[in-house]
Amino acid sequence: MLCISVLSKAQSLEAENIYEISGKANRGYLGDVTIDEPGNDIALTFVTKSNDKMAKFETYHFDATTYAFKKIETDEIEFEKARNKYKWFKYRGDDYSVEAVSVERNFTGTLVLKRKLITYNWSWFYGGYDRDVKLLEKVKPKNDEGNKYYAWTSAENDETGDVLVLVGPKAKMAKDEDPNAKMKNFSVLTITKDLDIAKETKIDFEHPMIPMVSQLVYNPDEDDEEETDLSSSDWGLVFVPAGGSGLNKVADPEMNNFTFTRINAANELKQRINFKPEYNLWGIQEIVSAGNELYFIGPAKKDNNYFNEIFPPSMDEDTRSATIETMKWQAFQVMKVSDGKVDYLKATSIDEFDAKLKTPPSQKKSPSYDGKKFAMVNFVKANNGDILIMGQNFNKSK
């Protein structure tokens, strides 16, 4: 039974309709929901397997105001043609496997590659693949000079089996070699599933830098925002100046001299943007895609230490994220990038959050954002250009 209902602002039931879908649709999954307000139509499409070569699509149309049933449309189509017609239909067979590459680094930072076998099993119950990953043998690649790479971070493409790896040269301690080369002369390597280095893209800096953020950035030219690998995304990297012990003479004196790079799955540098936030220590929690716009979001504060002095390169990303959530910050910083340029970079102080806090009349406590123990959970861009950042205060002891 399919139940559709809506609640008004006063939380009273405004409209409801119950409609019995077919047994075939009930054995499948709800693949797509389309709401056409101008056309006064809500369309729900259910998908099932018709036979070994075809899928059946049943689309139920309802009035967008009253939810009254209007009509049903059915479509039986071959899997290959269905993927072209219904962009959200991702079926590629009940079972298939992909040989790919997984990236690790040892305790000295040396790049270690492992083969992996990804096996996919399709579920007609929820319309997606269950994935099983099996790690195989490992190997250490070398660059043209014979020096092993220092691995920083990576992004994987489970569709092709390739992996992009951000590395630096791990040079031998010779007089004519720069001991900080791994933090100045970065390379993005395309490593194929056969462990061959197919392409290299250079990212050079004058002063030592480290990657502060490594995150997939949704590609608006693709149809599926749910992918978690490079098959439908770009790779975003935020580099920040490194300093402290051993780097005092060569460190960038401008601690807020940040650089954002965006690299696509083909290892092409799409964007390189420099920006200088007001607060030099910026714990960017998320890079959010909204069409052709990017929003960089996270707490910030002014600090006399470089980023790597607080978050050493050896710290893994999960630990870094957990530390950002529990640190005491002074502000919340947001940057908008559109058409490859910084549109705005705004910091809001903790005091301003306190001054503008609104709570329901019946709520006794007023727990405003105080710069710590805050986990971001959602982001929405309104039609007027405003952005809504949602999160939750938390206490680890409770």
PyMOL commands that set and color helices and strands:
alter all, ss='L'
color gray80, all
select helices_A, chain A and resi 23-26+79-85+181-183+230-232+307-310+317-326+350-355
alter helices_A, ss='H'
color red, helices_A
select strands_A, chain A and resi 2-7+13-19+29-36+41-49+54-63+69-78+95-105+111-123+128-139+149-156+163-169+185-191+197-204+209-218+233-241+258-263+269-275+281-282+286-290+293-301+331-338+341-349+374-381+387-393
alter strands_A, ss='S'
color yellow, strands_A
deselect
rebuild
show_as cartoon
